[in-house]
Amino acid sequence: MQINYLKEIVIAALEEIKGQNIKILDVTNLTDIADYMIISSGTSHRQVRALANEIVEKCKAAGCPPISVEGEQHGEWVLVDIGAIITHIMLPEVRNFYCLEKLWDNSLLVEIENIS
């Protein structure tokens, strides 16, 4: 499956369940684990889980089921690994604490898009 199409599926799923502050990080030249990291916030544990579930369902329907989903039980930070795209969905306070955008130093990123 073409990566841009898969990226669009993930973004559409996040937007459908009202994910907040969606960012797409192109990490192609920084790591071998993925081409993109998508980061989004949810307003509650329930919404974080719902956002992750929507991504899983949309990707399965497109014929690209996730490799792994981690953190659903607690709903503070859920990671959905779709191979070339890793999506992090977090509560705002967890996102502020771990600050993944800074971890993947913006000065090194080839592309960073702010969706919302």
DSSP file (Angstrom, degrees, kcal/mol; ACC not computed):
  #  RESIDUE AA STRUCTURE BP1 BP2  ACC     N-H-->O    O-->H-N    N-H-->O    O-->H-N    TCO  KAPPA ALPHA  PHI   PSI    X-CA   Y-CA   Z-CA
    1    1 A M              0   0    0      0, 0.0     2,-0.2     0, 0.0    62,-0.0   0.000 360.0 360.0 360.0 140.2    0.0    0.0    0.0
    2    2 A Q     >  -     0   0    0      1,-0.1     4,-2.0     2,-0.0     3,-0.3  -0.447 360.0-135.8 -68.7 133.7    1.3    3.4   -0.8
    3    3 A I  H  > S+     0   0    0      1,-0.2     4,-2.6     2,-0.2     5,-0.2   0.842 101.8  55.5 -63.3 -36.2    2.5    5.3    2.3
    4    4 A N  H  > S+     0   0    0      2,-0.2     4,-2.0     1,-0.2    -1,-0.2   0.880 108.4  49.2 -65.6 -36.3    0.8    8.6    1.4
    5    5 A Y  H  > S+     0   0    0     -3,-0.3     4,-1.9     2,-0.2    -2,-0.2   0.915 111.7  48.5 -66.4 -43.1   -2.6    6.8    1.1
    6    6 A L  H  X S+     0   0    0     -4,-2.0     4,-2.2     1,-0.2    -2,-0.2   0.892 109.5  52.8 -63.9 -39.9   -2.0    5.1    4.5
    7    7 A K  H  X S+     0   0    0     -4,-2.6     4,-2.5     1,-0.2    -1,-0.2   0.906 108.0  51.3 -61.8 -41.8   -1.0    8.5    6.0
    8    8 A E  H  X S+     0   0    0     -4,-2.0     4,-2.6     1,-0.2    -1,-0.2   0.875 107.8  52.9 -62.8 -38.0   -4.3   10.0    4.7
    9    9 A I  H  X S+     0   0    0     -4,-1.9     4,-2.2     2,-0.2    -2,-0.2   0.928 110.6  46.7 -62.6 -45.8   -6.2    7.1    6.3
   10   10 A V  H  X S+     0   0    0     -4,-2.2     4,-2.3     2,-0.2    -2,-0.2   0.932 113.8  47.4 -63.5 -46.5   -4.6    7.7    9.7
   11   11 A I  H  X S+     0   0    0     -4,-2.5     4,-2.7     1,-0.2     5,-0.2   0.916 111.6  50.6 -62.1 -43.9   -5.2   11.5    9.6
   12   12 A A  H  X S+     0   0    0     -4,-2.6     4,-2.3     1,-0.2    -1,-0.2   0.897 109.8  50.8 -61.5 -40.4   -8.8   11.1    8.5
   13   13 A A  H  X S+     0   0    0     -4,-2.2     4,-1.3     2,-0.2    -1,-0.2   0.916 111.9  47.1 -63.4 -43.1   -9.4    8.6   11.4
   14   14 A L  H  <>S+     0   0    0     -4,-2.3     5,-3.4     1,-0.2     3,-0.2   0.913 113.7  47.3 -64.9 -42.9   -7.9   11.1   13.9
   15   15 A E  H ><5S+     0   0    0     -4,-2.7     3,-1.3     3,-0.2    -1,-0.2   0.859 106.0  59.2 -67.6 -34.5   -9.9   14.0   12.5
   16   16 A E  H 3<5S+     0   0    0     -4,-2.3    -1,-0.2     1,-0.3    -2,-0.2   0.856 111.2  40.1 -63.6 -35.0  -13.1   12.0   12.5
   17   17 A I  T 3<5S-     0   0    0     -4,-1.3    -1,-0.3    -3,-0.2    -2,-0.2   0.182 122.3-106.1-100.6  16.0  -12.9   11.4   16.3
   18   18 A K  T < 5 -     0   0    0     -3,-1.3    -3,-0.2     1,-0.2    -2,-0.1   0.868  47.4-174.2  65.5  42.3  -11.7   15.0   16.9
   19   19 A G      < -     0   0    0     -5,-3.4     2,-0.3    -8,-0.1     3,-0.3  -0.389  17.6-134.5 -61.2 146.3   -8.0   14.3   17.6
   20   20 A Q  E     +A   41   0A   0     21,-2.9    21,-2.8     1,-0.2    -1,-0.1  -0.793  67.7   4.8-112.0 149.6   -6.3   17.5   18.7
   21   21 A N  E    S-     0   0A   0     -2,-0.3     2,-0.3    19,-0.2    -1,-0.2   0.904  77.1-165.9  50.9  54.0   -3.0   19.1   17.7
   22   22 A I  E     -     0   0A   0     -3,-0.3    93,-2.5    18,-0.1    94,-0.8  -0.557   7.8-175.8 -75.4 128.4   -2.2   16.5   15.0
   23   23 A K  E     -AB  39 114A   0     16,-2.7    16,-2.6    -2,-0.3     2,-0.5  -0.979  15.8-154.5-127.3 140.8    1.5   16.6   13.8
   24   24 A I  E     -AB  38 113A   0     89,-1.8    89,-2.0    -2,-0.4     2,-0.5  -0.967  11.5-166.4-114.0 121.6    3.1   14.6   11.1
   25   25 A L  E     -AB  37 112A   0     12,-3.3    12,-2.3    -2,-0.5     2,-0.9  -0.939  14.0-145.8-111.0 123.5    6.9   14.1   11.5
   26   26 A D  E     +AB  36 111A   0     85,-2.3    84,-1.0    -2,-0.5    85,-0.6  -0.789  28.1 165.4 -86.3 108.6    8.9   12.8    8.5
   27   27 A V    >>  +     0   0    0      8,-2.0     4,-1.7    -2,-0.9     3,-1.7   0.115  33.1 120.1-111.3  18.9   11.6   10.6   10.2
   28   28 A T  T 34 S+     0   0    0      7,-0.8    -1,-0.1     1,-0.3     3,-0.1   0.876  81.7  39.3 -52.1 -44.5   12.7    8.8    7.0
   29   29 A N  T 34 S+     0   0    0     -3,-0.2    -1,-0.3     1,-0.2     3,-0.1   0.422 115.7  53.8 -89.0   2.0   16.2   10.1    7.3
   30   30 A L  T <4 S+     0   0    0     -3,-1.7     2,-0.3     1,-0.3    -2,-0.2   0.674 114.0  10.2-108.1 -22.5   16.4    9.7   11.1
   31   31 A T     <  -     0   0    0     -4,-1.7    -1,-0.3     3,-0.3     3,-0.1  -0.985  49.6-138.7-155.3 159.3   15.5    6.1   11.8
   32   32 A D  S    S+     0   0    0     -2,-0.3     3,-0.1     1,-0.1    -1,-0.1   0.479  91.0  79.7 -96.5  -5.4   14.8    2.8   10.2
   33   33 A I  S    S-     0   0    0      1,-0.2     2,-0.3    -6,-0.1    -1,-0.1   0.763 107.5 -10.6 -77.6 -23.9   11.8    2.0   12.4
   34   34 A A        -     0   0    0     -7,-0.2    -3,-0.3    -3,-0.1    -1,-0.2  -0.985  46.0-136.2-164.3 163.4    9.3    4.1   10.4
   35   35 A D  S    S+     0   0    0     49,-2.4    -8,-2.0    -2,-0.3    -7,-0.8   0.758  92.9  24.3 -93.7 -34.0    9.0    6.8    7.7
   36   36 A Y  E     -Ac  26  85A   0     48,-2.3    50,-2.2   -10,-0.2     2,-0.5  -0.979  57.4-160.5-133.9 145.6    6.4    8.9    9.6
   37   37 A M  E     -Ac  25  86A   0    -12,-2.3   -12,-3.3    -2,-0.4     2,-0.5  -0.997  13.7-163.1-118.1 129.4    5.4    9.5   13.2
   38   38 A I  E     -Ac  24  87A   0     48,-2.4    50,-3.1    -2,-0.5     2,-0.4  -0.954   5.4-167.4-113.8 130.3    2.0   11.0   13.7
   39   39 A I  E     +Ac  23  88A   0    -16,-2.6   -16,-2.7    -2,-0.5     2,-0.3  -0.959  12.6 164.5-121.8 133.8    1.3   12.5   17.1
   40   40 A S  E     - c   0  89A   0     48,-2.4    50,-2.4    -2,-0.4     2,-0.3  -0.979  25.3-133.8-144.3 155.2   -2.2   13.6   18.3
   41   41 A S  E     -Ac  20  90A   0    -21,-2.8   -21,-2.9    -2,-0.3     2,-0.3  -0.842  11.1-159.3-109.3 149.9   -3.8   14.4   21.6
   42   42 A G        -     0   0    0     48,-2.1   -23,-0.1    -2,-0.3     6,-0.1  -0.922  20.6-132.6-121.4 152.7   -7.1   13.2   23.0
   43   43 A T  S    S+     0   0    0     -2,-0.3     2,-0.3    48,-0.1    48,-0.1   0.638  84.0  12.8 -83.2 -14.0   -9.1   15.0   25.7
   44   44 A S  S  > S-     0   0    0      1,-0.1     4,-2.5    46,-0.1     5,-0.2  -0.958  81.0-100.3-152.5 167.5   -9.8   12.0   27.9
   45   45 A H  H  > S+     0   0    0     -2,-0.3     4,-2.2     1,-0.2     5,-0.2   0.911 123.4  52.0 -57.0 -42.6   -8.7    8.4   28.4
   46   46 A R  H  > S+     0   0    0      1,-0.2     4,-2.4     2,-0.2    -1,-0.2   0.910 109.9  47.1 -62.6 -43.7  -11.8    7.3   26.5
   47   47 A Q  H  > S+     0   0    0      2,-0.2     4,-2.9     1,-0.2     5,-0.2   0.896 108.9  54.5 -68.4 -38.2  -11.1    9.6   23.5
   48   48 A V  H  X S+     0   0    0     -4,-2.5     4,-2.0    27,-0.3    -2,-0.2   0.937 112.3  44.3 -58.5 -46.1   -7.5    8.4   23.3
   49   49 A R  H  X S+     0   0    0     -4,-2.2     4,-2.6     1,-0.2    -2,-0.2   0.896 113.0  51.5 -64.8 -40.1   -8.7    4.8   23.1
   50   50 A A  H  X S+     0   0    0     -4,-2.4     4,-2.3     2,-0.2    -2,-0.2   0.891 108.5  51.3 -65.0 -39.7  -11.4    5.7   20.6
   51   51 A L  H  X S+     0   0    0     -4,-2.9     4,-2.0     2,-0.2    -1,-0.2   0.934 112.2  46.2 -61.6 -46.6   -8.9    7.5   18.4
   52   52 A A  H  X S+     0   0    0     -4,-2.0     4,-2.4    -5,-0.2    -2,-0.2   0.919 112.2  50.9 -62.4 -43.8   -6.6    4.5   18.4
   53   53 A N  H  X S+     0   0    0     -4,-2.6     4,-2.7     1,-0.2    -1,-0.2   0.882 107.8  52.9 -62.5 -38.7   -9.5    2.1   17.7
   54   54 A E  H  X S+     0   0    0     -4,-2.3     4,-2.6     2,-0.2     5,-0.2   0.906 109.4  48.9 -64.5 -41.3  -10.6    4.3   14.8
   55   55 A I  H  X S+     0   0    0     -4,-2.0     4,-2.6     2,-0.2     5,-0.2   0.940 112.0  49.1 -61.3 -47.1   -7.1    4.1   13.2
   56   56 A V  H  X S+     0   0    0     -4,-2.4     4,-2.4     1,-0.2    -2,-0.2   0.935 113.6  45.7 -58.1 -48.7   -7.1    0.3   13.7
   57   57 A E  H  X S+     0   0    0     -4,-2.7     4,-2.3     1,-0.2    -1,-0.2   0.913 114.1  47.5 -64.3 -44.1  -10.5   -0.1   12.1
   58   58 A K  H  X S+     0   0    0     -4,-2.6     4,-1.3     2,-0.2    -1,-0.2   0.892 113.8  47.7 -65.9 -39.6   -9.8    2.2    9.1
   59   59 A C  H  <>S+     0   0    0     -4,-2.6     5,-3.0    -5,-0.2     4,-0.2   0.901 111.4  50.2 -69.7 -40.0   -6.4    0.6    8.5
   60   60 A K  H ><5S+     0   0    0     -4,-2.4     3,-1.7    -5,-0.2    -2,-0.2   0.930 109.3  52.0 -60.2 -44.8   -7.9   -3.0    8.7
   61   61 A A  H 3<5S+     0   0    0     -4,-2.3    -1,-0.2     1,-0.3    -2,-0.2   0.801 107.8  52.5 -62.8 -29.0  -10.7   -1.9    6.2
   62   62 A A  T 3<5S-     0   0    0     -4,-1.3    -1,-0.3    -5,-0.2    -2,-0.2   0.412 123.5-105.5 -87.2   2.1   -8.0   -0.6    3.8
   63   63 A G  T < 5S+     0   0    0     -3,-1.7    -3,-0.2    -4,-0.2    -2,-0.1   0.705  94.2 103.5  84.4  20.3   -6.2   -4.0    4.0
   64   64 A C      < -     0   0    0     -5,-3.0    -3,-0.1    -6,-0.1    -4,-0.1  -0.605  52.4-169.9-133.8  73.0   -3.3   -2.8    6.2
   65   65 A P        -     0   0    0      0, 0.0    -9,-0.1     0, 0.0    -8,-0.1  -0.315  33.7 -96.2 -64.9 147.7   -3.9   -4.1    9.8
   66   66 A P        -     0   0    0      0, 0.0    16,-0.3     0, 0.0     3,-0.1  -0.235  17.9-140.7 -61.4 149.5   -1.6   -2.7   12.5
   67   67 A I  S    S-     0   0    0     14,-2.7     2,-0.3     1,-0.3    15,-0.2   0.857  82.2  -7.9 -74.3 -38.6    1.4   -4.7   13.5
   68   68 A S  E     -D   81   0A   0     13,-1.3    13,-2.9     2,-0.0     2,-0.4  -0.992  51.7-157.6-160.0 149.8    0.9   -3.7   17.1
   69   69 A V  E     -D   80   0A   0     -2,-0.3     2,-0.4    11,-0.2    11,-0.2  -0.991  21.4-174.8-132.6 125.2   -1.2   -1.5   19.4
   70   70 A E  E     +D   79   0A   0      9,-2.5     9,-2.5    -2,-0.4    -2,-0.0  -0.941  56.1  23.9-124.5 142.2    0.2   -0.7   22.9
   71   71 A G     >  +     0   0    0     -2,-0.4     4,-2.2     7,-0.2     3,-0.4   0.498  68.5 129.1  92.7   5.9   -1.2    1.2   25.9
   72   72 A E  T  4  +     0   0    0      1,-0.2   -23,-0.1     2,-0.2     6,-0.1   0.842  65.6  64.5 -62.9 -33.0   -5.0    0.7   25.3
   73   73 A Q  T  4 S+     0   0    0      1,-0.2    -1,-0.2     2,-0.1     5,-0.1   0.902 114.3  28.5 -59.6 -43.1   -5.6   -0.5   28.8
   74   74 A H  T  4 S-     0   0    0     -3,-0.4    -1,-0.2     3,-0.2    -2,-0.2   0.818  88.4-150.5 -90.8 -32.7   -4.7    2.7   30.5
   75   75 A G     <  +     0   0    0     -4,-2.2   -27,-0.3     2,-0.2     3,-0.2   0.676  66.3 106.7  73.1  17.3   -5.6    5.1   27.7
   76   76 A E  S    S+     0   0    0     -5,-0.4    15,-2.4     1,-0.3     2,-0.3   0.816  94.8   6.0 -90.1 -37.2   -3.0    7.8   28.6
   77   77 A W  E    S- E   0  90A   0     -6,-0.4     2,-0.5    13,-0.2    -1,-0.3  -0.902  70.7-174.5-149.0 113.2   -0.7    7.0   25.7
   78   78 A V  E     - E   0  89A   0     11,-2.9    11,-2.7    -2,-0.3     2,-0.5  -0.948   7.8-159.2-114.4 130.7   -1.6    4.6   22.9
   79   79 A L  E     -DE  70  88A   0     -9,-2.5    -9,-2.5    -2,-0.5     2,-0.6  -0.930   2.8-166.7-109.4 127.9    0.8    3.7   20.2
   80   80 A V  E     -DE  69  87A   0      7,-2.8     7,-2.9    -2,-0.5     2,-0.7  -0.960   6.5-161.0-116.2 114.8   -0.4    2.2   16.9
   81   81 A D  E     +DE  68  86A   0    -13,-2.9   -14,-2.7    -2,-0.6   -13,-1.3  -0.856  20.8 166.3-100.4 114.7    2.3    0.7   14.8
   82   82 A I        -     0   0    0      3,-2.9     2,-1.2    -2,-0.7     4,-0.2   0.044  55.6-109.8-112.5  22.9    1.3    0.3   11.1
   83   83 A G  S    S+     0   0    0      1,-0.2    -1,-0.1     2,-0.2   -48,-0.1  -0.712 109.1  32.1  89.6 -94.5    4.9   -0.4    9.9
   84   84 A A  S    S+     0   0    0     -2,-1.2   -49,-2.4   -50,-0.2   -48,-2.3   0.659 124.6  50.7 -73.1 -15.3    5.9    2.7    8.0
   85   85 A I  E     -c   36   0A   0    -50,-0.2    -3,-2.9   -51,-0.2     2,-0.5  -0.988  63.7-169.8-127.9 128.4    3.8    4.9   10.2
   86   86 A I  E     -cE  37  81A   0    -50,-2.2   -48,-2.4    -2,-0.4     2,-0.5  -0.976  11.8-159.7-114.8 125.5    3.8    4.9   14.0
   87   87 A T  E     -cE  38  80A   0     -7,-2.9    -7,-2.8    -2,-0.5     2,-0.5  -0.912   4.7-164.0-111.0 129.7    1.0    6.9   15.6
   88   88 A H  E     -cE  39  79A   0    -50,-3.1   -48,-2.4    -2,-0.5     2,-0.5  -0.953   5.5-174.0-109.9 123.7    1.2    8.2   19.2
   89   89 A I  E     +cE  40  78A   0    -11,-2.7   -11,-2.9    -2,-0.5     2,-0.3  -0.983  18.3 166.9-120.3 122.7   -2.1    9.3   20.8
   90   90 A M  E     -cE  41  77A   0    -50,-2.4   -48,-2.1    -2,-0.5   -13,-0.2  -0.912  42.5-104.2-136.8 156.3   -1.7   10.9   24.2
   91   91 A L     >  -     0   0    0    -15,-2.4     4,-2.6    -2,-0.3     3,-0.4  -0.534  47.6-111.0 -67.9 148.9   -3.5   12.9   26.9
   92   92 A P  H  > S+     0   0    0      0, 0.0     4,-2.5     0, 0.0     5,-0.2   0.867 117.1  51.2 -55.3 -40.0   -2.2   16.5   26.7
   93   93 A E  H  > S+     0   0    0      2,-0.2     4,-1.7     1,-0.2     5,-0.1   0.865 111.7  47.1 -68.6 -33.9   -0.3   16.3   30.0
   94   94 A V  H  > S+     0   0    0     -3,-0.4     4,-2.5     2,-0.2     5,-0.3   0.910 112.3  50.5 -70.0 -42.8    1.4   13.1   28.9
   95   95 A R  H  X S+     0   0    0     -4,-2.6     4,-2.4     1,-0.2     5,-0.3   0.909 111.1  48.4 -61.6 -42.6    2.3   14.7   25.6
   96   96 A N  H  < S+     0   0    0     -4,-2.5    -1,-0.2    -5,-0.2    -2,-0.2   0.870 112.0  50.4 -65.3 -36.6    3.7   17.7   27.3
   97   97 A F  H  < S+     0   0    0     -4,-1.7    -2,-0.2    -5,-0.2    -1,-0.2   0.941 120.2  32.5 -67.6 -48.4    5.8   15.6   29.7
   98   98 A Y  H  < S-     0   0    0     -4,-2.5    -2,-0.2    -5,-0.1     5,-0.2   0.774  84.9-164.2 -84.4 -27.3    7.4   13.3   27.1
   99   99 A C    >X  -     0   0    0     -4,-2.4     4,-1.8    -5,-0.3     3,-1.0   0.890   9.9-178.9  46.9  58.9    7.5   16.1   24.4
  100  100 A L  H 3> S+     0   0    0     -5,-0.3     4,-2.4     1,-0.3    -1,-0.1   0.823  76.0  64.1 -58.7 -33.2    8.2   13.7   21.4
  101  101 A E  H 34 S+     0   0    0      1,-0.2    -1,-0.3     2,-0.2     5,-0.2   0.884 107.8  41.7 -59.7 -37.2    8.3   16.6   19.0
  102  102 A K  H <4 S+     0   0    0     -3,-1.0     3,-0.5     1,-0.2    -1,-0.2   0.834 108.1  60.2 -77.8 -32.9   11.4   17.9   20.8
  103  103 A L  H  < S+     0   0    0     -4,-1.8     2,-1.3     1,-0.3    -2,-0.2   0.915 104.0  51.2 -59.5 -42.5   12.9   14.4   21.2
  104  104 A W  S  < S-     0   0    0     -4,-2.4    -1,-0.3    -5,-0.1     5,-0.2  -0.598 111.1-128.5 -92.3  71.0   12.8   14.1   17.4
  105  105 A D    >>  -     0   0    0     -2,-1.3     3,-2.2    -3,-0.5     4,-0.8   0.188   8.1-141.1 -29.2 114.5   14.7   17.5   17.2
  106  106 A N  T 34 S+     0   0    0      1,-0.3     3,-0.4    -5,-0.2    -1,-0.2   0.761  98.6  64.5 -56.9 -27.7   12.8   19.7   14.8
  107  107 A S  T 34 S+     0   0    0      1,-0.2    -1,-0.3     3,-0.0    -2,-0.1   0.748 105.5  45.6 -69.9 -19.7   16.0   21.1   13.3
  108  108 A L  T <4 S+     0   0    0     -3,-2.2    -1,-0.2    -4,-0.1    -2,-0.2   0.612  89.3 107.1 -94.5 -14.1   16.8   17.6   12.0
  109  109 A L     <  -     0   0    0     -4,-0.8     3,-0.2    -3,-0.4   -82,-0.1  -0.412  58.3-153.2 -72.4 138.9   13.4   16.8   10.6
  110  110 A V  S    S+     0   0    0    -84,-1.0     2,-0.4     1,-0.3    -1,-0.2   0.871  82.9   7.3 -73.5 -38.4   13.0   16.8    6.9
  111  111 A E  E     +B   26   0A   0    -85,-0.6   -85,-2.3     2,-0.0     2,-0.4  -0.997  58.9 178.8-146.5 136.7    9.3   17.7    7.1
  112  112 A I  E     -B   25   0A   0     -2,-0.4     2,-0.4   -87,-0.2   -87,-0.2  -0.965  11.2-170.3-138.1 126.6    7.0   18.7   10.0
  113  113 A E  E     -B   24   0A   0    -89,-2.0   -89,-1.8    -2,-0.4     2,-0.7  -0.936  14.5-151.5-116.8 136.9    3.4   19.5    9.3
  114  114 A N  E     -B   23   0A   0     -2,-0.4   -91,-0.2   -91,-0.2   -92,-0.0  -0.942  15.3-177.9-105.2 114.0    0.9   21.0   11.8
  115  115 A I              0   0    0    -93,-2.5    -1,-0.2    -2,-0.7   -92,-0.1   0.909 360.0 360.0 -81.6 -45.4   -2.5   19.8   10.8
  116  116 A S              0   0    0    -94,-0.8    -1,-0.1     0, 0.0   -95,-0.1   0.464 360.0 360.0-113.8 360.0   -4.8   21.5   13.3
